[in-house]
Amino acid sequence: MYYKELEVWKKSIELVKGIYEICNEFPQSEQFGLTAQLKRAVISVPSNIAEGAARYSNKDTARFIDTALGSIAEVDTQLIIAKELGYANNIDAIQILLNQVNALLLGFKKHLNKTQE
């Protein structure tokens, strides 16, 4: 399967762009803290989807999708922290996109698991 054709990969790229836009609003003092952590976590999502899709077995692919799901949870937590600290106040749209990516990842994993049986 070619990862660039996967809807989950496309949506995760949108998520990366949205997170980068939000991080631009963070204070300079967070450049090496929350900003860096948030960017690293969100970049991990499409990267793991791509790497998983390049694998030869659905079992290997599912493992990378699990990693992407973990990164989504990280991003969600870090967004909540950013909101609580007053760095990101209007995150509703990005939360919706994050939830869409999460749902697509879960659906993809379910599909992969069915094809392994």
Backbone as CSV, one residue per row, in Angstrom:
resi,resn,N_x,N_y,N_z,CA_x,CA_y,CA_z,C_x,C_y,C_z
1,MET,0.841,-1.179,0.000,0.000,0.000,0.000,0.884,1.238,0.000
2,TYR,0.453,2.242,-0.707,1.216,3.472,-0.822,0.664,4.477,0.177
3,TYR,1.486,4.878,1.125,1.021,5.686,2.246,0.428,7.031,1.844
4,LYS,0.907,7.634,0.761,0.403,8.944,0.356,-1.043,8.895,-0.134
5,GLU,-1.537,7.711,-0.405,-2.926,7.543,-0.830,-3.866,7.308,0.356
6,LEU,-3.311,7.075,1.532,-4.133,6.790,2.710,-4.734,8.073,3.278
7,GLU,-6.041,8.056,3.484,-6.727,9.227,4.052,-6.169,9.579,5.428
8,VAL,-5.822,8.576,6.203,-5.276,8.826,7.536,-3.942,9.566,7.466
9,TRP,-3.126,9.248,6.473,-1.853,9.947,6.304,-2.097,11.399,5.899
10,LYS,-3.012,11.608,4.958,-3.334,12.966,4.495,-3.844,13.835,5.649
11,LYS,-4.751,13.278,6.450,-5.305,14.022,7.586,-4.230,14.301,8.631
12,SER,-3.312,13.368,8.802,-2.258,13.579,9.799,-1.294,14.680,9.354
13,ILE,-1.110,14.841,8.061,-0.297,15.947,7.543,-1.005,17.273,7.837
14,GLU,-2.328,17.312,7.670,-3.105,18.507,8.040,-2.929,18.816,9.522
15,LEU,-2.922,17.764,10.331,-2.743,17.937,11.772,-1.376,18.541,12.084
16,VAL,-0.348,18.077,11.419,1.003,18.629,11.611,0.996,20.125,11.318
17,LYS,0.412,20.500,10.192,0.374,21.922,9.819,-0.387,22.739,10.860
18,GLY,-1.498,22.203,11.344,-2.277,22.913,12.351,-1.533,23.086,13.661
19,ILE,-0.832,22.063,14.077,-0.055,22.138,15.317,1.079,23.153,15.173
20,TYR,1.739,23.145,14.040,2.805,24.127,13.817,2.261,25.554,13.890
21,GLU,1.074,25.774,13.344,0.453,27.099,13.417,0.170,27.486,14.866
22,ILE,-0.336,26.543,15.636,-0.621,26.810,17.051,0.679,27.108,17.807
23,CYS,1.713,26.338,17.514,2.990,26.523,18.214,3.600,27.896,17.937
24,ASN,3.278,28.473,16.801,3.784,29.817,16.487,3.265,30.861,17.477
25,GLU,2.165,30.551,18.153,1.573,31.477,19.116,2.155,31.311,20.524
26,PHE,2.910,30.244,20.740,3.474,29.994,22.066,4.557,31.031,22.370
27,PRO,4.789,31.301,23.652,5.864,32.232,24.003,7.237,31.670,23.615
28,GLN,8.160,32.565,23.338,9.520,32.187,22.957,10.164,31.288,24.014
29,SER,9.807,31.495,25.262,10.385,30.698,26.353,10.038,29.212,26.244
30,GLU,9.031,28.868,25.443,8.620,27.469,25.271,9.230,26.822,24.033
31,GLN,10.103,27.531,23.344,10.676,27.035,22.097,11.325,25.658,22.262
32,PHE,12.009,25.446,23.377,12.700,24.176,23.583,11.969,23.277,24.568
33,GLY,10.788,23.693,24.992,9.998,22.908,25.932,8.791,22.297,25.253
34,LEU,7.642,22.827,25.597,6.380,22.283,25.096,6.289,22.360,23.572
35,THR,6.762,23.442,22.987,6.714,23.579,21.525,7.468,22.448,20.843
36,ALA,8.686,22.206,21.277,9.504,21.148,20.669,8.876,19.775,20.874
37,GLN,8.359,19.531,22.068,7.748,18.235,22.368,6.498,18.004,21.528
38,LEU,5.686,19.041,21.397,4.452,18.947,20.617,4.756,18.697,19.136
39,LYS,5.722,19.418,18.605,6.102,19.221,17.204,6.658,17.824,16.968
40,ARG,7.499,17.362,17.884,8.086,16.026,17.748,6.993,14.954,17.762
41,ALA,6.029,15.103,18.670,4.956,14.110,18.780,4.064,14.105,17.544
42,VAL,3.712,15.291,17.044,2.797,15.332,15.897,3.479,14.849,14.617
43,ILE,4.753,15.123,14.471,5.485,14.645,13.294,5.576,13.116,13.300
44,SER,5.573,12.539,14.479,5.648,11.089,14.615,4.430,10.382,14.009
45,VAL,3.296,11.062,13.977,2.066,10.417,13.494,2.174,10.053,12.010
46,PRO,2.323,11.015,11.083,2.417,10.608,9.672,3.686,9.809,9.361
47,SER,4.739,10.052,10.123,5.980,9.303,9.905,5.782,7.821,10.194
48,ASN,5.090,7.507,11.282,4.841,6.105,11.614,3.827,5.460,10.682
49,ILE,2.858,6.236,10.210,1.918,5.708,9.222,2.679,5.325,7.956
50,ALA,3.558,6.217,7.510,4.343,5.958,6.294,5.249,4.747,6.475
51,GLU,5.945,4.699,7.594,6.858,3.577,7.820,6.095,2.262,7.935
52,GLY,4.966,2.301,8.619,4.156,1.084,8.745,3.620,0.606,7.411
53,ALA,3.179,1.537,6.581,2.629,1.172,5.272,3.694,0.576,4.358
54,ALA,4.946,0.891,4.632,6.038,0.370,3.814,6.452,-1.045,4.229
55,ARG,5.875,-1.542,5.293,6.228,-2.884,5.774,5.533,-3.957,4.947
56,TYR,6.079,-5.157,5.030,5.566,-6.253,4.210,4.457,-7.053,4.870
57,SER,4.268,-6.864,6.155,3.208,-7.634,6.814,2.265,-6.698,7.558
58,ASN,1.025,-7.122,7.639,0.036,-6.334,8.365,0.364,-6.262,9.851
59,LYS,1.020,-7.296,10.368,1.416,-7.289,11.777,2.421,-6.169,12.040
60,ASP,3.403,-6.029,11.163,4.384,-4.942,11.297,3.715,-3.586,11.142
61,THR,2.844,-3.472,10.160,2.139,-2.212,9.931,1.329,-1.832,11.161
62,ALA,0.624,-2.797,11.746,-0.202,-2.528,12.934,0.644,-2.015,14.097
63,ARG,1.852,-2.505,14.211,2.748,-2.049,15.289,3.070,-0.559,15.129
64,PHE,3.307,-0.127,13.896,3.580,1.290,13.650,2.330,2.146,13.850
65,ILE,1.173,1.578,13.543,-0.088,2.299,13.783,-0.289,2.467,15.283
66,ASP,0.082,1.463,16.064,0.023,1.595,17.529,0.903,2.752,18.008
67,THR,2.084,2.876,17.436,2.978,3.973,17.803,2.354,5.316,17.438
68,ALA,1.732,5.389,16.257,1.057,6.620,15.840,-0.085,6.961,16.799
69,LEU,-0.815,5.953,17.256,-1.891,6.185,18.232,-1.334,6.729,19.544
70,GLY,-0.185,6.221,19.956,0.459,6.743,21.162,0.856,8.195,20.982
71,SER,1.338,8.536,19.807,1.721,9.919,19.527,0.498,10.835,19.514
72,ILE,-0.623,10.337,19.010,-1.863,11.126,19.026,-2.260,11.437,20.470
73,ALA,-2.141,10.455,21.351,-2.458,10.679,22.767,-1.517,11.710,23.373
74,GLU,-0.250,11.658,22.989,0.724,12.661,23.446,0.325,14.057,23.000
75,VAL,-0.007,14.201,21.723,-0.399,15.500,21.176,-1.633,16.022,21.899
76,ASP,-2.599,15.162,22.105,-3.829,15.561,22.798,-3.508,16.080,24.201
77,THR,-2.698,15.357,24.923,-2.312,15.761,26.282,-1.560,17.086,26.264
78,GLN,-0.640,17.229,25.333,0.149,18.452,25.262,-0.696,19.652,24.853
79,LEU,-1.710,19.435,24.019,-2.634,20.516,23.675,-3.431,20.966,24.898
80,ILE,-3.849,20.008,25.698,-4.574,20.335,26.930,-3.677,21.153,27.855
81,ILE,-2.428,20.746,27.979,-1.473,21.488,28.811,-1.296,22.906,28.272
82,ALA,-1.128,23.030,26.950,-0.956,24.352,26.335,-2.166,25.237,26.603
83,LYS,-3.339,24.645,26.527,-4.568,25.416,26.801,-4.613,25.835,28.265
84,GLU,-4.291,24.924,29.162,-4.302,25.217,30.599,-3.301,26.311,30.957
85,LEU,-2.186,26.362,30.237,-1.161,27.381,30.484,-1.477,28.704,29.784
86,GLY,-2.540,28.714,28.981,-2.940,29.929,28.285,-2.174,30.187,26.997
87,TYR,-1.493,29.178,26.478,-0.717,29.331,25.246,-1.572,29.133,24.004
88,ALA,-2.599,28.329,24.115,-3.452,28.002,22.966,-4.904,28.013,23.435
89,ASN,-5.609,29.045,23.087,-6.971,29.184,23.578,-8.017,28.639,22.624
90,ASN,-7.798,28.766,21.347,-8.782,28.333,20.368,-8.300,27.064,19.669
91,ILE,-8.477,25.937,20.338,-7.970,24.678,19.783,-9.090,23.730,19.367
92,ASP,-10.320,24.233,19.307,-11.450,23.360,18.972,-11.290,22.702,17.606
93,ALA,-10.908,23.479,16.592,-10.766,22.934,15.236,-9.660,21.886,15.175
94,ILE,-8.567,22.146,15.854,-7.459,21.186,15.829,-7.818,19.936,16.635
95,GLN,-8.617,20.088,17.676,-9.089,18.925,18.448,-9.985,18.043,17.591
96,ILE,-10.826,18.665,16.772,-11.690,17.895,15.874,-10.835,17.101,14.890
97,LEU,-9.838,17.758,14.309,-8.940,17.082,13.372,-8.171,15.966,14.068
98,LEU,-7.699,16.215,15.270,-6.991,15.198,16.042,-7.888,13.983,16.280
99,ASN,-9.146,14.226,16.625,-10.097,13.127,16.850,-10.374,12.357,15.561
100,GLN,-10.411,13.063,14.426,-10.597,12.396,13.137,-9.420,11.477,12.824
101,VAL,-8.214,11.984,13.041,-7.022,11.168,12.788,-7.021,9.955,13.708
102,ASN,-7.359,10.156,14.963,-7.417,9.051,15.917,-8.416,7.983,15.449
103,ALA,-9.603,8.417,15.024,-10.622,7.471,14.561,-10.157,6.725,13.316
104,LEU,-9.514,7.433,12.393,-8.996,6.785,11.183,-7.904,5.772,11.524
105,LEU,-7.042,6.120,12.466,-5.999,5.180,12.894,-6.607,3.926,13.519
106,LEU,-7.610,4.120,14.359,-8.266,2.971,14.990,-8.940,2.084,13.949
107,GLY,-9.581,2.707,12.962,-10.213,1.942,11.886,-9.191,1.187,11.053
108,PHE,-8.075,1.833,10.770,-7.003,1.202,10.004,-6.441,0.010,10.771
109,LYS,-6.224,0.189,12.057,-5.701,-0.900,12.884,-6.686,-2.070,12.923
110,LYS,-7.965,-1.761,13.060,-8.996,-2.810,13.078,-8.974,-3.587,11.761
111,HIS,-8.849,-2.880,10.651,-8.763,-3.515,9.339,-7.539,-4.425,9.259
112,LEU,-6.407,-3.908,9.718,-5.170,-4.705,9.685,-5.298,-5.954,10.538
113,ASN,-5.895,-5.812,11.704,-6.063,-6.966,12.589,-6.975,-8.021,11.979
114,LYS,-8.018,-7.586,11.282,-8.933,-8.554,10.621,-8.225,-9.323,9.519
115,THR,-7.342,-8.653,8.799,-6.658,-9.320,7.698,-5.541,-10.252,8.179
116,GLN,-5.175,-10.145,9.458,-4.158,-11.042,10.021,-4.757,-12.366,10.454
117,GLU,-6.048,-12.350,10.735,-6.707,-13.541,11.294,-6.859,-14.633,10.287
